[in-house]
């Protein structure tokens, strides 16, 4: 009888711990971004290297203080893919990162497939929005648009504990720690 009590206690503890861990990974750290917040301003980098704000409506976004790559956003823009292609730098390696399931407007798998097929075009949003992290934008012909943060080559190297590659801005003193 005592063994079943101990076993039951271990199972209960494990279930509670597992539920807490799941909640903390999927829900706890994300905060919605208000459409009027500075983080909701969408920008893209021109061929001249200037970051320009773009028109964005129906903004929905989430972010977390725990990581610079937790940013995800969905919005609409009246800018055409043709106009954006003539004005803004295409992103050479867009990799949409998955969002929590409860953030329904952002589907990284579908977005990845659409970028690969050419249905969506990816652009450099803001380079080094945080050291070693770029904001990337993807735009569809119908005006649907998405944004996320992804680690760039400078960040990948520095966060691995190595010196910043040539051509990268100087790493902050706490980067990679």
Protein Blocks (a to p, Z undefined) as FASTA:
>chain_A
ZZmmmmmmmmmmmmmmmmmmmmmmmmmmpccddfkbmklpccdddfkopacddddehiac
dddfkbcklgccddddfbdfklmmmmpccdfbdccddddfklmmbcfklmmmmmmnopac
cddfbehkbghiacdddddfkopacddddddfklmmmmnopacdehiacddfkgoZZ
